[in-house]
């Protein structure tokens, strides 16, 4: 399933797309994004997702101006898969230190420390992390109140937990259209209990293109000096 959840200018979360596709191919994602564009979706300010290359390739084609943020939960899992189990607890703590850092500078320091610690013995793990370095730290340019929601793709993962539970039980019992209809209705039910985005008052600044520095909005004096 290819799923898109968005936050509007009022901070309210909505399902924009729940569609089936051929794995996570670029063509499948292209069709989803073109459908959203034809329905009137202007370029989002930020897109959050895992490392599925099909989505990012389609996004760069359809919405080239949208900033990109890679999901830290998925990236951490991918990196840890390249490490032996005895090393994973230490590596997990060091990865946590990167994306929980107060500033971009501190995050880069923790990032470099991770590379220096594991690169010699586990180059595939460090290559996996380095590959998306810039996209993993995009959230520092957005309000700190939003970080909890934009550093990972958990909003989609958590929303689909109950949907997965239901679809697994009915596997093979529904047609394609029936399955899509059921998932859509379950999504609508889940949507009713969603809370507004934390710090939604800052969305107006995001929409206007205000550049946040380590999650903080520059003062009027700082903006004038810049």
N, C-alpha and C positions, 0 to 999 in steps of 0.2 A: 504494500500500500504506500502511496505517495501522499503525504499529509502536509498541509501548510496551516499554521496558526499565526494570526497577526494581532497586533495591538493597535487600536485606533487612537486618534488624537485625544480621546477622553480617558485613555488608559484601560479600556475594556478589551478583553481578549475574545477572539472569534475564530472558528474554523473557516478557512477560505477554500480549502480543497481537501477532499478525501476521495482519492481515485486509485484505481489499480493501474499498474504499469509493468513493463518488462524489466524485472529486477529494479535497478536504479539507473537505467541508461540515460544518456544525454537526451535522446529523442523523447523518451517518456516525460522527463522533466521539462523539456522544451514545450511539449503539448500542454502541460499543466500551467506553466508560466504564461504562455501565449493566451490560454483561456482566461487567466486572471487579468491579463492586460486588456483583453477585449471586453471584459466586464467593467473596466474602468479603474483598475488598480494602478496608481502612479508608482514611480520607483520608490521602494522602501528605503529608509535611511540605513537600515542594518538587517542583514540576514544571518541567522544562526543555524548551524547544522553540523553533522558529523563529517567525516572525510569522504563521503560519497562524491567521486569526481564528476559523475553525471550531472548532479545538481549544480555544482559550481560552474561547470562549463556552460550549462544552459543559462544560469544567472548572468554570467558575463556577456552572453549574447543578447539576452532580452532586457536585462536591467544592468548595464555596464557601470552605472554610477553608484550602485548599492555597495556599501561597505560589507566586509565579510568577517564573521567571528566563528572560529572553529570551537566545537564543543569540547570542554576540558575533560568531561567524564569519558567520552569515547576515546579521545587522544591518550589519556592516561592508561586506559585499558589496552590500547594498541601498543603503547610503549612497554608496558609491563609484560606483555606476552613475549617480548624478545629477551626477557631476563629470567634467570633461574629463580625458582620459588624462594630460595634462601635469601636472595637479594631484593625481592620485591617489596617487603615492608619498608626498608630504608629508602628505596627509590620512590615509593608512593609518598612518603613523607616529604621528600625533596621536590617532587612534582607539586605537592600541595603548597609548599612554600613559594612556588612561582606564582600560581594564580591567586593566592591569598595575600600577596604582597601589597602594601599600601600604595606604592607608586610604580610607575613603569620602570624607573631606574632600578628600584629594588628587585623587580621581577627579572630584569635583564641580568642582574648580578646572580640571582638564584638560578636562572637559566644557564648561565655560563658555568656555574659551579656543578650543575648536574652533568653537563657535557664533559667537563674536565674529569669528573669522578668516574664516568662509565664509558667514555669513548674508546679507550684502549682495549678493553675486554669485550665490550658489547656495542660495536659500531652500528649495528642495525637498529638498536634501540635509540641511540642518539640521532641517527639519520631520520628516523620516524618523527622525532620531536622537532628537529631543526627545519624539516620540510615546511612546516606551517608556522614558523616562529612569529612572523608579523601578524598573521591572521589570528593567532592565539591571544594576542595582547591588544586587539582592537578595542576591547571594552574600556580601556583606560581613557578613551576619548569621549565616553558617554557618562551620564550622571552616575555617581557612586550608588545612589539609591536603586538603580536599575541593574547593578552588577549581578545580584543574586539570580535574576531572571535571564540575563543575556550571556553569562559565561558558559552555559550548557544548554542542551536541547531537552532538559528535563520536563519543561511544560508539556511537550508532546509525549514523552515517554510515560509520564505519570497519568496523563489523560487516557492513554491507550492501554493502561494496565487492565482495567476492567473489560475493555473491548476485546483484548486478546483472550481473556478468560472465557468470554462468551463465544467467540468465534472458534476457539479450539474445541469446545464442546459440541459445536454444530458442524464441524469439519465434514465435508462431503454430503451434507444434508440440504444444502441450499444451492441455487443457481448463482451465477456471477451477479446478476442484477439483484437477486434476493440478498446476497451477502453484502453488497454495497449499500443497499437500502437499510439493512439492519445496522451496519456500522455507522451510517449517517444518523440514524435515529438515536443510537447510543451516544454518539458524539454530541448531539443536540442536548441530550439529558445531562451529560457531563458539563457542558458549557454553562448551564444555569447556575452551577455552584462555584464558578470561578470568581476569584476576587480581582479587583482592579490591580493594575501594575503598581507596585510600590513606588512612590515618588512620581506619580503620573503628572503632577503639576509641572515637572521639568520637561514634559514632552513638547510643550510649546517652544522651548529653547532648542530642542533637538530638531524640530521641524523647521525652525528658522535658520538652522545651520550654525548655532553657537558652538564654538570649539571648547570642549571641557578639557581641563588639564588634570590628569590623575583623578577624574571623577568630580572635580570641583569647577563650578562656573567662575570664570575670571571676573574680577570686579570691574566696575566702569572705568576706574583709573588704569587698570592693567590693559583693558581693551583699547583705551585711548593711546596709551604708550606704545602698544603694538602697531 
